[in-house]
Amino acid sequence: MKRAAVKELHYITLIANVPSIMQRGVLSNELSKKVPHDSLAMEEIQAKRKNKRIPGARKLHEYANLYFDAHNPMLSKRRNQNNEICILRVDASVLDLPDVIISDRNAASDWVRFNNVIDGLAALDKDKIYARYWTNANNQYDLWENKSIKCAEVLIPDSVEPRYILGAYVANQTALKAFQQLGIQLTASIKNDIFF
């Protein structure tokens, strides 16, 4: 994938967490343990991520993780919470920060490859990452592969500072109202086609 194809990055979170994120940033799993928050994470996936170390780098839980496209299996699994969820839009310039790692699929996968930004972008399958559907597979293996690649990640050491957060997407009017009631200086807009 070419760098120009990355217009923004995404972080899926509960709307209730946004004021804290706008103060502290998007935190790694390790740092977020020290801050009261509600988590969307699936425990079985976090168990896999907990002890995983990126070759030549740090533990996976020491990175804040962003998606290239939030219209992915993770968001699909949380569709029953659309009224409470937002997708934070993160400036793609975070790719220029030191020690950023790219995973070519969900970082919890046993088949994931981790790379620096230049090599990582080159290794990404843009069509699969930005595909509208990942279920149009010929067999179970292709389905698993598509789901995993759709969740490719950008891993930022420790945290993503609030200054990189551009705005938010929400699924509907109910979520937009909840977001606006936060009283923070961040614009949210309804983008229901990214949700499920």
C-alpha positions in Angstrom: 0.0 0.0 0.0 1.2 3.5 -0.8 1.4 6.0 2.0 -1.0 8.4 0.2 -3.7 5.8 0.5 -3.8 6.3 4.3 -6.1 9.3 4.7 -6.6 8.7 8.5 -6.5 6.0 11.1 -9.2 4.8 13.4 -9.6 4.0 17.1 -12.8 2.3 18.3 -13.9 3.3 21.8 -16.9 4.0 24.0 -18.1 7.6 23.8 -17.8 7.8 27.6 -14.0 7.3 27.3 -13.5 10.3 25.0 -13.0 13.0 27.6 -10.2 11.0 29.2 -8.7 10.3 25.8 -8.7 14.0 25.0 -6.7 14.6 28.2 -4.3 11.6 28.1 -4.4 10.4 24.5 -5.1 6.9 23.2 -3.2 4.7 25.6 -1.5 1.4 25.4 -3.2 -1.5 27.3 -0.5 -1.2 29.9 -1.0 2.5 30.5 -4.8 2.3 30.3 -4.8 0.0 33.3 -3.9 3.0 35.4 -6.9 5.0 34.2 -10.5 4.4 35.0 -12.3 3.5 31.8 -14.8 1.1 30.2 -13.3 -1.3 27.7 -14.6 -2.7 24.4 -11.8 -5.3 24.2 -12.7 -8.9 24.0 -11.0 -10.8 26.8 -10.0 -13.8 24.8 -8.2 -11.6 22.3 -6.5 -9.6 25.0 -5.3 -12.9 26.6 -3.5 -13.6 23.3 -2.0 -10.1 23.1 -0.9 -9.9 26.7 2.3 -11.9 26.5 3.1 -11.3 22.9 6.3 -9.5 22.1 7.0 -7.9 18.8 10.3 -9.3 17.5 13.1 -6.8 18.2 10.7 -4.4 20.0 8.4 -4.3 22.9 5.4 -6.2 24.3 2.3 -5.7 22.2 0.4 -4.3 25.2 2.9 -1.5 25.4 1.6 0.0 22.1 -1.6 2.0 21.4 -3.3 0.3 18.5 -5.1 1.9 15.6 -6.9 0.4 12.6 -6.5 1.5 9.0 -10.3 0.9 8.7 -12.7 0.6 11.6 -15.3 -1.0 9.3 -13.9 -4.4 10.4 -14.8 -7.5 12.4 -14.0 -5.9 15.7 -16.6 -3.1 15.1 -19.0 -5.7 13.7 -18.9 -7.7 17.0 -19.9 -4.6 18.9 -22.9 -3.6 16.6 -25.3 -4.0 19.5 -23.5 -1.0 21.2 -23.8 1.4 18.3 -25.5 4.0 20.5 -22.5 4.0 22.8 -19.5 3.7 20.4 -17.5 6.2 18.4 -14.6 5.9 16.0 -11.9 8.4 16.7 -10.3 9.8 13.5 -6.5 9.9 14.0 -4.2 12.0 11.8 -2.1 9.7 9.5 1.0 11.7 10.4 1.4 9.4 13.5 3.0 7.1 11.0 6.0 9.4 11.1 6.5 9.0 14.9 9.5 7.1 16.1 9.4 3.3 16.5 5.9 2.9 15.0 5.2 -0.7 14.0 2.7 -2.0 11.4 1.1 -5.4 11.6 -0.1 -6.9 8.3 -3.2 -8.3 10.1 -4.7 -8.4 13.6 -1.7 -8.3 15.9 -3.0 -11.1 18.0 -2.9 -13.5 15.0 -0.4 -16.4 15.0 0.4 -15.5 11.4 1.0 -11.8 11.8 4.1 -10.1 10.5 5.4 -6.9 12.1 7.4 -4.3 10.2 8.6 -0.7 10.4 6.4 1.8 8.6 8.1 1.7 5.2 8.3 -2.1 4.9 4.9 -2.5 6.7 3.0 -0.3 4.3 4.6 -2.0 1.3 3.5 -5.4 2.7 -0.2 -4.5 3.2 -3.0 -5.7 1.0 -4.9 -2.4 0.5 -7.8 -4.0 -1.3 -8.4 -6.4 1.6 -7.9 -3.8 4.3 -10.3 -1.3 2.7 -12.7 -3.9 1.4 -16.4 -3.3 2.2 -16.9 -7.1 2.8 -14.6 -9.7 4.1 -17.1 -12.5 4.0 -17.1 -13.0 0.3 -14.6 -15.9 0.6 -14.4 -19.2 -1.3 -13.7 -21.2 1.8 -13.2 -21.1 5.6 -9.4 -20.3 5.3 -10.1 -17.3 3.0 -12.7 -16.0 5.4 -10.3 -16.3 8.3 -7.5 -14.6 6.2 -9.8 -11.8 5.1 -11.0 -11.1 8.6 -7.5 -11.0 10.0 -6.1 -8.8 7.3 -9.1 -6.4 7.6 -7.8 -5.7 11.2 -4.3 -4.7 10.2 -2.9 -2.3 12.8 -0.7 0.7 13.4 1.1 0.3 16.7 2.3 3.4 18.5 4.6 3.1 21.5 2.8 4.0 24.7 0.2 6.5 23.4 -1.2 8.7 20.7 -1.3 12.3 21.9 -4.6 14.1 21.8 -3.3 16.6 19.2 -3.5 13.8 16.6 -7.2 13.2 17.1 -9.1 15.0 14.3 -12.7 14.1 15.1 -15.1 11.2 15.5 -17.6 9.2 13.6 -20.8 7.9 15.3 -23.5 5.5 14.0 -26.7 7.5 14.6 -28.5 10.5 16.1 -28.6 8.8 19.6 -24.8 8.4 19.6 -24.3 11.9 18.2 -26.3 13.4 21.0 -24.4 11.4 23.6 -21.1 12.6 22.1 -22.2 16.2 22.0 -23.3 16.0 25.7 -19.6 15.4 26.6 -19.0 19.1 26.1 -15.6 18.7 24.6 -14.0 20.5 21.7 -14.1 17.7 19.2 -16.5 17.4 16.3 -18.4 14.2 15.7 -20.4 13.3 12.6 -22.8 10.5 11.7 -21.2 8.1 9.3 -23.5 5.1 9.5 -22.0 3.3 6.5 -18.9 2.6 8.6 -21.0 0.9 11.3 -23.0 -2.3 11.1 
